[in-house]
Amino acid sequence: MPALLERDGNGAITRVQLREIIRRQGLTGVGNDRLGAVLQELRNTDITTTRSTSR
């Protein structure tokens, strides 16, 4: 995921990037109705990780 963020120049994963990851990995069970929840969880994890490593 960090490579995608660097490639696209954004600090947080986008819906398009998440779809790309899901397709590449052949993951099932993550439809459009679940993307928002997954994105929110990923973004919360990123914030938590960033905060904990910056201390």
PDBQT receptor file of N, H, CA, C and O in Angstrom, charges set to zero:
ATOM      1  N   MET A   1       0.812  -1.187   0.000  1.00  0.00    +0.000 N 
ATOM      2  CA  MET A   1       0.000   0.000   0.000  1.00  0.00    +0.000 C 
ATOM      3  C   MET A   1       0.863   1.263   0.000  1.00  0.00    +0.000 C 
ATOM      4  O   MET A   1       0.516   2.214  -0.700  1.00  0.00    +0.000 OA
ATOM      5  N   PRO A   2       1.965   1.321   0.745  1.00  0.00    +0.000 N 
ATOM      6  CA  PRO A   2       2.785   2.533   0.689  1.00  0.00    +0.000 C 
ATOM      7  C   PRO A   2       3.274   2.875  -0.720  1.00  0.00    +0.000 C 
ATOM      8  O   PRO A   2       3.409   4.049  -1.064  1.00  0.00    +0.000 OA
ATOM      9  N   ALA A   3       3.536   1.865  -1.520  1.00  0.00    +0.000 N 
ATOM     10  H   ALA A   3       3.426   0.911  -1.240  1.00  0.00    +0.000 HD
ATOM     11  CA  ALA A   3       3.984   2.118  -2.897  1.00  0.00    +0.000 C 
ATOM     12  C   ALA A   3       2.887   2.818  -3.707  1.00  0.00    +0.000 C 
ATOM     13  O   ALA A   3       3.179   3.707  -4.507  1.00  0.00    +0.000 OA
ATOM     14  N   LEU A   4       1.638   2.421  -3.503  1.00  0.00    +0.000 N 
ATOM     15  H   LEU A   4       1.401   1.699  -2.853  1.00  0.00    +0.000 HD
ATOM     16  CA  LEU A   4       0.525   3.082  -4.199  1.00  0.00    +0.000 C 
ATOM     17  C   LEU A   4       0.386   4.533  -3.770  1.00  0.00    +0.000 C 
ATOM     18  O   LEU A   4       0.168   5.414  -4.601  1.00  0.00    +0.000 OA
ATOM     19  N   LEU A   5       0.511   4.777  -2.481  1.00  0.00    +0.000 N 
ATOM     20  H   LEU A   5       0.688   4.061  -1.806  1.00  0.00    +0.000 HD
ATOM     21  CA  LEU A   5       0.391   6.146  -1.985  1.00  0.00    +0.000 C 
ATOM     22  C   LEU A   5       1.506   7.012  -2.549  1.00  0.00    +0.000 C 
ATOM     23  O   LEU A   5       1.275   8.151  -2.956  1.00  0.00    +0.000 OA
ATOM     24  N   GLU A   6       2.708   6.469  -2.569  1.00  0.00    +0.000 N 
ATOM     25  H   GLU A   6       2.896   5.544  -2.238  1.00  0.00    +0.000 HD
ATOM     26  CA  GLU A   6       3.833   7.225  -3.116  1.00  0.00    +0.000 C 
ATOM     27  C   GLU A   6       3.672   7.449  -4.621  1.00  0.00    +0.000 C 
ATOM     28  O   GLU A   6       3.917   8.543  -5.129  1.00  0.00    +0.000 OA
ATOM     29  N   ARG A   7       3.257   6.398  -5.318  1.00  0.00    +0.000 N 
ATOM     30  H   ARG A   7       3.058   5.510  -4.905  1.00  0.00    +0.000 HD
ATOM     31  CA  ARG A   7       3.066   6.490  -6.765  1.00  0.00    +0.000 C 
ATOM     32  C   ARG A   7       2.058   7.571  -7.129  1.00  0.00    +0.000 C 
ATOM     33  O   ARG A   7       2.275   8.345  -8.062  1.00  0.00    +0.000 OA
ATOM     34  N   ASP A   8       0.952   7.621  -6.385  1.00  0.00    +0.000 N 
ATOM     35  H   ASP A   8       0.776   6.993  -5.627  1.00  0.00    +0.000 HD
ATOM     36  CA  ASP A   8      -0.126   8.548  -6.703  1.00  0.00    +0.000 C 
ATOM     37  C   ASP A   8       0.005   9.888  -5.984  1.00  0.00    +0.000 C 
ATOM     38  O   ASP A   8      -0.750  10.819  -6.266  1.00  0.00    +0.000 OA
ATOM     39  N   GLY A   9       0.946   9.989  -5.067  1.00  0.00    +0.000 N 
ATOM     40  H   GLY A   9       1.559   9.232  -4.838  1.00  0.00    +0.000 HD
ATOM     41  CA  GLY A   9       1.212  11.251  -4.403  1.00  0.00    +0.000 C 
ATOM     42  C   GLY A   9       0.171  11.696  -3.400  1.00  0.00    +0.000 C 
ATOM     43  O   GLY A   9      -0.010  12.894  -3.182  1.00  0.00    +0.000 OA
ATOM     44  N   ASN A  10      -0.516  10.748  -2.787  1.00  0.00    +0.000 N 
ATOM     45  H   ASN A  10      -0.370   9.775  -2.964  1.00  0.00    +0.000 HD
ATOM     46  CA  ASN A  10      -1.487  11.151  -1.761  1.00  0.00    +0.000 C 
ATOM     47  C   ASN A  10      -1.137  10.502  -0.422  1.00  0.00    +0.000 C 
ATOM     48  O   ASN A  10      -0.472   9.467  -0.374  1.00  0.00    +0.000 OA
ATOM     49  N   GLY A  11      -1.592  11.124   0.654  1.00  0.00    +0.000 N 
ATOM     50  H   GLY A  11      -2.132  11.965   0.615  1.00  0.00    +0.000 HD
ATOM     51  CA  GLY A  11      -1.240  10.676   1.993  1.00  0.00    +0.000 C 
ATOM     52  C   GLY A  11      -2.160   9.624   2.576  1.00  0.00    +0.000 C 
ATOM     53  O   GLY A  11      -1.792   8.952   3.540  1.00  0.00    +0.000 OA
ATOM     54  N   ALA A  12      -3.342   9.464   2.017  1.00  0.00    +0.000 N 
ATOM     55  H   ALA A  12      -3.641  10.009   1.234  1.00  0.00    +0.000 HD
ATOM     56  CA  ALA A  12      -4.301   8.476   2.501  1.00  0.00    +0.000 C 
ATOM     57  C   ALA A  12      -4.832   7.690   1.316  1.00  0.00    +0.000 C 
ATOM     58  O   ALA A  12      -4.976   8.217   0.213  1.00  0.00    +0.000 OA
ATOM     59  N   ILE A  13      -5.116   6.433   1.563  1.00  0.00    +0.000 N 
ATOM     60  H   ILE A  13      -4.999   6.005   2.460  1.00  0.00    +0.000 HD
ATOM     61  CA  ILE A  13      -5.604   5.558   0.486  1.00  0.00    +0.000 C 
ATOM     62  C   ILE A  13      -6.968   6.027  -0.008  1.00  0.00    +0.000 C 
ATOM     63  O   ILE A  13      -7.812   6.475   0.768  1.00  0.00    +0.000 OA
ATOM     64  N   THR A  14      -7.157   5.915  -1.291  1.00  0.00    +0.000 N 
ATOM     65  H   THR A  14      -6.472   5.551  -1.922  1.00  0.00    +0.000 HD
ATOM     66  CA  THR A  14      -8.424   6.306  -1.900  1.00  0.00    +0.000 C 
ATOM     67  C   THR A  14      -9.239   5.070  -2.258  1.00  0.00    +0.000 C 
ATOM     68  O   THR A  14      -8.731   3.949  -2.241  1.00  0.00    +0.000 OA
ATOM     69  N   ARG A  15     -10.488   5.289  -2.575  1.00  0.00    +0.000 N 
ATOM     70  H   ARG A  15     -10.900   6.200  -2.589  1.00  0.00    +0.000 HD
ATOM     71  CA  ARG A  15     -11.383   4.203  -2.990  1.00  0.00    +0.000 C 
ATOM     72  C   ARG A  15     -10.839   3.499  -4.236  1.00  0.00    +0.000 C 
ATOM     73  O   ARG A  15     -10.901   2.273  -4.334  1.00  0.00    +0.000 OA
ATOM     74  N   VAL A  16     -10.313   4.266  -5.179  1.00  0.00    +0.000 N 
ATOM     75  H   VAL A  16     -10.263   5.261  -5.100  1.00  0.00    +0.000 HD
ATOM     76  CA  VAL A  16      -9.767   3.694  -6.414  1.00  0.00    +0.000 C 
ATOM     77  C   VAL A  16      -8.559   2.809  -6.100  1.00  0.00    +0.000 C 
ATOM     78  O   VAL A  16      -8.431   1.712  -6.644  1.00  0.00    +0.000 OA
ATOM     79  N   GLN A  17      -7.686   3.284  -5.231  1.00  0.00    +0.000 N 
ATOM     80  H   GLN A  17      -7.790   4.175  -4.789  1.00  0.00    +0.000 HD
ATOM     81  CA  GLN A  17      -6.515   2.494  -4.858  1.00  0.00    +0.000 C 
ATOM     82  C   GLN A  17      -6.932   1.220  -4.135  1.00  0.00    +0.000 C 
ATOM     83  O   GLN A  17      -6.362   0.155  -4.376  1.00  0.00    +0.000 OA
ATOM     84  N   LEU A  18      -7.918   1.320  -3.253  1.00  0.00    +0.000 N 
ATOM     85  H   LEU A  18      -8.381   2.184  -3.058  1.00  0.00    +0.000 HD
ATOM     86  CA  LEU A  18      -8.387   0.141  -2.538  1.00  0.00    +0.000 C 
ATOM     87  C   LEU A  18      -8.961  -0.886  -3.506  1.00  0.00    +0.000 C 
ATOM     88  O   LEU A  18      -8.703  -2.081  -3.361  1.00  0.00    +0.000 OA
ATOM     89  N   ARG A  19      -9.730  -0.440  -4.484  1.00  0.00    +0.000 N 
ATOM     90  H   ARG A  19      -9.939   0.531  -4.602  1.00  0.00    +0.000 HD
ATOM     91  CA  ARG A  19     -10.258  -1.365  -5.495  1.00  0.00    +0.000 C 
ATOM     92  C   ARG A  19      -9.125  -2.047  -6.249  1.00  0.00    +0.000 C 
ATOM     93  O   ARG A  19      -9.198  -3.242  -6.538  1.00  0.00    +0.000 OA
ATOM     94  N   GLU A  20      -8.080  -1.294  -6.568  1.00  0.00    +0.000 N 
ATOM     95  H   GLU A  20      -8.021  -0.323  -6.334  1.00  0.00    +0.000 HD
ATOM     96  CA  GLU A  20      -6.924  -1.860  -7.264  1.00  0.00    +0.000 C 
ATOM     97  C   GLU A  20      -6.262  -2.953  -6.424  1.00  0.00    +0.000 C 
ATOM     98  O   GLU A  20      -5.909  -4.011  -6.945  1.00  0.00    +0.000 OA
ATOM     99  N   ILE A  21      -6.098  -2.702  -5.150  1.00  0.00    +0.000 N 
ATOM    100  H   ILE A  21      -6.385  -1.842  -4.727  1.00  0.00    +0.000 HD
ATOM    101  CA  ILE A  21      -5.503  -3.695  -4.248  1.00  0.00    +0.000 C 
ATOM    102  C   ILE A  21      -6.375  -4.940  -4.181  1.00  0.00    +0.000 C 
ATOM    103  O   ILE A  21      -5.866  -6.058  -4.255  1.00  0.00    +0.000 OA
ATOM    104  N   ILE A  22      -7.678  -4.757  -4.041  1.00  0.00    +0.000 N 
ATOM    105  H   ILE A  22      -8.091  -3.848  -3.981  1.00  0.00    +0.000 HD
ATOM    106  CA  ILE A  22      -8.603  -5.883  -3.950  1.00  0.00    +0.000 C 
ATOM    107  C   ILE A  22      -8.534  -6.740  -5.215  1.00  0.00    +0.000 C 
ATOM    108  O   ILE A  22      -8.491  -7.967  -5.137  1.00  0.00    +0.000 OA
ATOM    109  N   ARG A  23      -8.524  -6.089  -6.377  1.00  0.00    +0.000 N 
ATOM    110  H   ARG A  23      -8.560  -5.091  -6.441  1.00  0.00    +0.000 HD
ATOM    111  CA  ARG A  23      -8.428  -6.829  -7.648  1.00  0.00    +0.000 C 
ATOM    112  C   ARG A  23      -7.105  -7.568  -7.762  1.00  0.00    +0.000 C 
ATOM    113  O   ARG A  23      -7.081  -8.740  -8.141  1.00  0.00    +0.000 OA
ATOM    114  N   ARG A  24      -6.008  -6.902  -7.442  1.00  0.00    +0.000 N 
ATOM    115  H   ARG A  24      -6.028  -5.951  -7.134  1.00  0.00    +0.000 HD
ATOM    116  CA  ARG A  24      -4.681  -7.537  -7.534  1.00  0.00    +0.000 C 
ATOM    117  C   ARG A  24      -4.568  -8.766  -6.649  1.00  0.00    +0.000 C 
ATOM    118  O   ARG A  24      -3.971  -9.771  -7.037  1.00  0.00    +0.000 OA
ATOM    119  N   GLN A  25      -5.141  -8.679  -5.467  1.00  0.00    +0.000 N 
ATOM    120  H   GLN A  25      -5.626  -7.863  -5.153  1.00  0.00    +0.000 HD
ATOM    121  CA  GLN A  25      -5.043  -9.771  -4.500  1.00  0.00    +0.000 C 
ATOM    122  C   GLN A  25      -6.098 -10.852  -4.710  1.00  0.00    +0.000 C 
ATOM    123  O   GLN A  25      -6.047 -11.905  -4.074  1.00  0.00    +0.000 OA
ATOM    124  N   GLY A  26      -7.041 -10.599  -5.589  1.00  0.00    +0.000 N 
ATOM    125  H   GLY A  26      -7.084  -9.744  -6.105  1.00  0.00    +0.000 HD
ATOM    126  CA  GLY A  26      -8.105 -11.572  -5.831  1.00  0.00    +0.000 C 
ATOM    127  C   GLY A  26      -9.018 -11.758  -4.635  1.00  0.00    +0.000 C 
ATOM    128  O   GLY A  26      -9.563 -12.842  -4.426  1.00  0.00    +0.000 OA
ATOM    129  N   LEU A  27      -9.185 -10.704  -3.850  1.00  0.00    +0.000 N 
ATOM    130  H   LEU A  27      -8.742  -9.824  -4.020  1.00  0.00    +0.000 HD
ATOM    131  CA  LEU A  27     -10.023 -10.784  -2.652  1.00  0.00    +0.000 C 
ATOM    132  C   LEU A  27     -11.496 -10.747  -3.021  1.00  0.00    +0.000 C 
ATOM    133  O   LEU A  27     -11.898 -10.051  -3.953  1.00  0.00    +0.000 OA
ATOM    134  N   THR A  28     -12.277 -11.487  -2.294  1.00  0.00    +0.000 N 
ATOM    135  H   THR A  28     -11.950 -12.052  -1.537  1.00  0.00    +0.000 HD
ATOM    136  CA  THR A  28     -13.722 -11.482  -2.500  1.00  0.00    +0.000 C 
ATOM    137  C   THR A  28     -14.400 -11.044  -1.209  1.00  0.00    +0.000 C 
ATOM    138  O   THR A  28     -13.788 -11.044  -0.142  1.00  0.00    +0.000 OA
ATOM    139  N   GLY A  29     -15.650 -10.676  -1.318  1.00  0.00    +0.000 N 
ATOM    140  H   GLY A  29     -16.148 -10.676  -2.185  1.00  0.00    +0.000 HD
ATOM    141  CA  GLY A  29     -16.412 -10.300  -0.133  1.00  0.00    +0.000 C 
ATOM    142  C   GLY A  29     -16.297  -8.835   0.240  1.00  0.00    +0.000 C 
ATOM    143  O   GLY A  29     -16.857  -8.412   1.251  1.00  0.00    +0.000 OA
ATOM    144  N   VAL A  30     -15.577  -8.050  -0.559  1.00  0.00    +0.000 N 
ATOM    145  H   VAL A  30     -15.121  -8.394  -1.380  1.00  0.00    +0.000 HD
ATOM    146  CA  VAL A  30     -15.473  -6.616  -0.284  1.00  0.00    +0.000 C 
ATOM    147  C   VAL A  30     -16.097  -5.887  -1.463  1.00  0.00    +0.000 C 
ATOM    148  O   VAL A  30     -15.409  -5.472  -2.396  1.00  0.00    +0.000 OA
ATOM    149  N   GLY A  31     -17.408  -5.744  -1.400  1.00  0.00    +0.000 N 
ATOM    150  H   GLY A  31     -17.967  -6.082  -0.642  1.00  0.00    +0.000 HD
ATOM    151  CA  GLY A  31     -18.128  -5.052  -2.459  1.00  0.00    +0.000 C 
ATOM    152  C   GLY A  31     -18.191  -3.565  -2.180  1.00  0.00    +0.000 C 
ATOM    153  O   GLY A  31     -17.654  -3.084  -1.182  1.00  0.00    +0.000 OA
ATOM    154  N   ASN A  32     -18.844  -2.849  -3.059  1.00  0.00    +0.000 N 
ATOM    155  H   ASN A  32     -19.280  -3.240  -3.870  1.00  0.00    +0.000 HD
ATOM    156  CA  ASN A  32     -18.966  -1.401  -2.913  1.00  0.00    +0.000 C 
ATOM    157  C   ASN A  32     -19.583  -1.000  -1.580  1.00  0.00    +0.000 C 
ATOM    158  O   ASN A  32     -19.244   0.041  -1.017  1.00  0.00    +0.000 OA
ATOM    159  N   ASP A  33     -20.490  -1.831  -1.081  1.00  0.00    +0.000 N 
ATOM    160  H   ASP A  33     -20.766  -2.677  -1.539  1.00  0.00    +0.000 HD
ATOM    161  CA  ASP A  33     -21.146  -1.498   0.182  1.00  0.00    +0.000 C 
ATOM    162  C   ASP A  33     -20.195  -1.571   1.372  1.00  0.00    +0.000 C 
ATOM    163  O   ASP A  33     -20.482  -0.993   2.420  1.00  0.00    +0.000 OA
ATOM    164  N   ARG A  34     -19.070  -2.270   1.231  1.00  0.00    +0.000 N 
ATOM    165  H   ARG A  34     -18.837  -2.740   0.379  1.00  0.00    +0.000 HD
ATOM    166  CA  ARG A  34     -18.111  -2.413   2.329  1.00  0.00    +0.000 C 
ATOM    167  C   ARG A  34     -16.873  -1.536   2.167  1.00  0.00    +0.000 C 
ATOM    168  O   ARG A  34     -16.099  -1.390   3.113  1.00  0.00    +0.000 OA
ATOM    169  N   LEU A  35     -16.671  -0.950   0.990  1.00  0.00    +0.000 N 
ATOM    170  H   LEU A  35     -17.300  -1.069   0.222  1.00  0.00    +0.000 HD
ATOM    171  CA  LEU A  35     -15.459  -0.170   0.750  1.00  0.00    +0.000 C 
ATOM    172  C   LEU A  35     -15.321   0.996   1.726  1.00  0.00    +0.000 C 
ATOM    173  O   LEU A  35     -14.224   1.268   2.213  1.00  0.00    +0.000 OA
ATOM    174  N   GLY A  36     -16.403   1.674   2.010  1.00  0.00    +0.000 N 
ATOM    175  H   GLY A  36     -17.294   1.453   1.614  1.00  0.00    +0.000 HD
ATOM    176  CA  GLY A  36     -16.348   2.810   2.934  1.00  0.00    +0.000 C 
ATOM    177  C   GLY A  36     -15.856   2.399   4.310  1.00  0.00    +0.000 C 
ATOM    178  O   GLY A  36     -15.022   3.079   4.907  1.00  0.00    +0.000 OA
ATOM    179  N   ALA A  37     -16.371   1.292   4.811  1.00  0.00    +0.000 N 
ATOM    180  H   ALA A  37     -17.049   0.739   4.327  1.00  0.00    +0.000 HD
ATOM    181  CA  ALA A  37     -15.956   0.811   6.131  1.00  0.00    +0.000 C 
ATOM    182  C   ALA A  37     -14.488   0.393   6.132  1.00  0.00    +0.000 C 
ATOM    183  O   ALA A  37     -13.758   0.669   7.085  1.00  0.00    +0.000 OA
ATOM    184  N   VAL A  38     -14.064  -0.267   5.071  1.00  0.00    +0.000 N 
ATOM    185  H   VAL A  38     -14.657  -0.491   4.297  1.00  0.00    +0.000 HD
ATOM    186  CA  VAL A  38     -12.667  -0.696   4.966  1.00  0.00    +0.000 C 
ATOM    187  C   VAL A  38     -11.755   0.527   4.884  1.00  0.00    +0.000 C 
ATOM    188  O   VAL A  38     -10.729   0.580   5.563  1.00  0.00    +0.000 OA
ATOM    189  N   LEU A  39     -12.117   1.501   4.063  1.00  0.00    +0.000 N 
ATOM    190  H   LEU A  39     -12.951   1.458   3.512  1.00  0.00    +0.000 HD
ATOM    191  CA  LEU A  39     -11.316   2.723   3.954  1.00  0.00    +0.000 C 
ATOM    192  C   LEU A  39     -11.202   3.432   5.295  1.00  0.00    +0.000 C 
ATOM    193  O   LEU A  39     -10.116   3.866   5.680  1.00  0.00    +0.000 OA
ATOM    194  N   GLN A  40     -12.302   3.549   5.997  1.00  0.00    +0.000 N 
ATOM    195  H   GLN A  40     -13.184   3.196   5.684  1.00  0.00    +0.000 HD
ATOM    196  CA  GLN A  40     -12.286   4.213   7.302  1.00  0.00    +0.000 C 
ATOM    197  C   GLN A  40     -11.357   3.489   8.268  1.00  0.00    +0.000 C 
ATOM    198  O   GLN A  40     -10.589   4.122   8.993  1.00  0.00    +0.000 OA
ATOM    199  N   GLU A  41     -11.428   2.184   8.276  1.00  0.00    +0.000 N 
ATOM    200  H   GLU A  41     -12.052   1.670   7.688  1.00  0.00    +0.000 HD
ATOM    201  CA  GLU A  41     -10.564   1.395   9.170  1.00  0.00    +0.000 C 
ATOM    202  C   GLU A  41      -9.093   1.566   8.794  1.00  0.00    +0.000 C 
ATOM    203  O   GLU A  41      -8.244   1.722   9.671  1.00  0.00    +0.000 OA
ATOM    204  N   LEU A  42      -8.789   1.540   7.498  1.00  0.00    +0.000 N 
ATOM    205  H   LEU A  42      -9.479   1.414   6.786  1.00  0.00    +0.000 HD
ATOM    206  CA  LEU A  42      -7.406   1.740   7.059  1.00  0.00    +0.000 C 
ATOM    207  C   LEU A  42      -6.905   3.126   7.433  1.00  0.00    +0.000 C 
ATOM    208  O   LEU A  42      -5.771   3.278   7.887  1.00  0.00    +0.000 OA
ATOM    209  N   ARG A  43      -7.731   4.120   7.248  1.00  0.00    +0.000 N 
ATOM    210  H   ARG A  43      -8.653   3.997   6.880  1.00  0.00    +0.000 HD
ATOM    211  CA  ARG A  43      -7.332   5.486   7.577  1.00  0.00    +0.000 C 
ATOM    212  C   ARG A  43      -7.156   5.660   9.076  1.00  0.00    +0.000 C 
ATOM    213  O   ARG A  43      -6.234   6.353   9.507  1.00  0.00    +0.000 OA
ATOM    214  N   ASN A  44      -8.018   5.051   9.883  1.00  0.00    +0.000 N 
ATOM    215  H   ASN A  44      -8.767   4.489   9.533  1.00  0.00    +0.000 HD
ATOM    216  CA  ASN A  44      -7.877   5.115  11.342  1.00  0.00    +0.000 C 
ATOM    217  C   ASN A  44      -6.597   4.424  11.782  1.00  0.00    +0.000 C 
ATOM    218  O   ASN A  44      -5.905   4.909  12.677  1.00  0.00    +0.000 OA
ATOM    219  N   THR A  45      -6.280   3.300  11.165  1.00  0.00    +0.000 N 
ATOM    220  H   THR A  45      -6.842   2.905  10.438  1.00  0.00    +0.000 HD
ATOM    221  CA  THR A  45      -5.058   2.573  11.492  1.00  0.00    +0.000 C 
ATOM    222  C   THR A  45      -3.848   3.419  11.139  1.00  0.00    +0.000 C 
ATOM    223  O   THR A  45      -2.878   3.464  11.895  1.00  0.00    +0.000 OA
ATOM    224  N   ASP A  46      -3.897   4.096   9.988  1.00  0.00    +0.000 N 
ATOM    225  H   ASP A  46      -4.685   4.059   9.373  1.00  0.00    +0.000 HD
ATOM    226  CA  ASP A  46      -2.787   4.941   9.558  1.00  0.00    +0.000 C 
ATOM    227  C   ASP A  46      -2.570   6.088  10.535  1.00  0.00    +0.000 C 
ATOM    228  O   ASP A  46      -1.429   6.405  10.873  1.00  0.00    +0.000 OA
ATOM    229  N   ILE A  47      -3.638   6.703  10.986  1.00  0.00    +0.000 N 
ATOM    230  H   ILE A  47      -4.564   6.445  10.711  1.00  0.00    +0.000 HD
ATOM    231  CA  ILE A  47      -3.537   7.814  11.942  1.00  0.00    +0.000 C 
ATOM    232  C   ILE A  47      -2.955   7.318  13.251  1.00  0.00    +0.000 C 
ATOM    233  O   ILE A  47      -2.084   7.969  13.827  1.00  0.00    +0.000 OA
ATOM    234  N   THR A  48      -3.424   6.175  13.730  1.00  0.00    +0.000 N 
ATOM    235  H   THR A  48      -4.132   5.645  13.262  1.00  0.00    +0.000 HD
ATOM    236  CA  THR A  48      -2.945   5.597  14.980  1.00  0.00    +0.000 C 
ATOM    237  C   THR A  48      -1.462   5.264  14.871  1.00  0.00    +0.000 C 
ATOM    238  O   THR A  48      -0.690   5.554  15.786  1.00  0.00    +0.000 OA
ATOM    239  N   THR A  49      -1.064   4.661  13.765  1.00  0.00    +0.000 N 
ATOM    240  H   THR A  49      -1.690   4.425  13.022  1.00  0.00    +0.000 HD
ATOM    241  CA  THR A  49       0.335   4.283  13.553  1.00  0.00    +0.000 C 
ATOM    242  C   THR A  49       1.206   5.522  13.485  1.00  0.00    +0.000 C 
ATOM    243  O   THR A  49       2.275   5.563  14.092  1.00  0.00    +0.000 OA
ATOM    244  N   THR A  50       0.763   6.524  12.757  1.00  0.00    +0.000 N 
ATOM    245  H   THR A  50      -0.106   6.490  12.263  1.00  0.00    +0.000 HD
ATOM    246  CA  THR A  50       1.535   7.757  12.620  1.00  0.00    +0.000 C 
ATOM    247  C   THR A  50       1.700   8.430  13.975  1.00  0.00    +0.000 C 
ATOM    248  O   THR A  50       2.792   8.881  14.321  1.00  0.00    +0.000 OA
ATOM    249  N   ARG A  51       0.632   8.496  14.727  1.00  0.00    +0.000 N 
ATOM    250  H   ARG A  51      -0.255   8.129  14.446  1.00  0.00    +0.000 HD
ATOM    251  CA  ARG A  51       0.701   9.137  16.041  1.00  0.00    +0.000 C 
ATOM    252  C   ARG A  51       1.618   8.369  16.975  1.00  0.00    +0.000 C 
ATOM    253  O   ARG A  51       2.402   8.978  17.703  1.00  0.00    +0.000 OA
ATOM    254  N   SER A  52       1.538   7.034  16.970  1.00  0.00    +0.000 N 
ATOM    255  H   SER A  52       0.902   6.539  16.379  1.00  0.00    +0.000 HD
ATOM    256  CA  SER A  52       2.324   6.255  17.913  1.00  0.00    +0.000 C 
ATOM    257  C   SER A  52       3.810   6.270  17.560  1.00  0.00    +0.000 C 
ATOM    258  O   SER A  52       4.657   6.172  18.449  1.00  0.00    +0.000 OA
ATOM    259  N   THR A  53       4.136   6.394  16.265  1.00  0.00    +0.000 N 
ATOM    260  H   THR A  53       3.449   6.474  15.543  1.00  0.00    +0.000 HD
ATOM    261  CA  THR A  53       5.557   6.391  15.902  1.00  0.00    +0.000 C 
ATOM    262  C   THR A  53       6.186   7.771  16.015  1.00  0.00    +0.000 C 
ATOM    263  O   THR A  53       7.411   7.891  16.031  1.00  0.00    +0.000 OA
ATOM    264  N   SER A  54       5.377   8.798  16.091  1.00  0.00    +0.000 N 
ATOM    265  H   SER A  54       4.382   8.700  16.078  1.00  0.00    +0.000 HD
ATOM    266  CA  SER A  54       5.932  10.152  16.155  1.00  0.00    +0.000 C 
ATOM    267  C   SER A  54       6.222  10.587  17.587  1.00  0.00    +0.000 C 
ATOM    268  O   SER A  54       6.784  11.661  17.805  1.00  0.00    +0.000 OA
ATOM    269  N   ARG A  55       5.855   9.788  18.539  1.00  0.00    +0.000 N 
ATOM    270  H   ARG A  55       5.399   8.916  18.363  1.00  0.00    +0.000 HD
ATOM    271  CA  ARG A  55       6.085  10.127  19.950  1.00  0.00    +0.000 C 
ATOM    272  C   ARG A  55       7.506   9.865  20.356  1.00  0.00    +0.000 C 
ATOM    273  O   ARG A  55       7.872  10.095  21.509  1.00  0.00    +0.000 OA
TER     274      ARG A  55
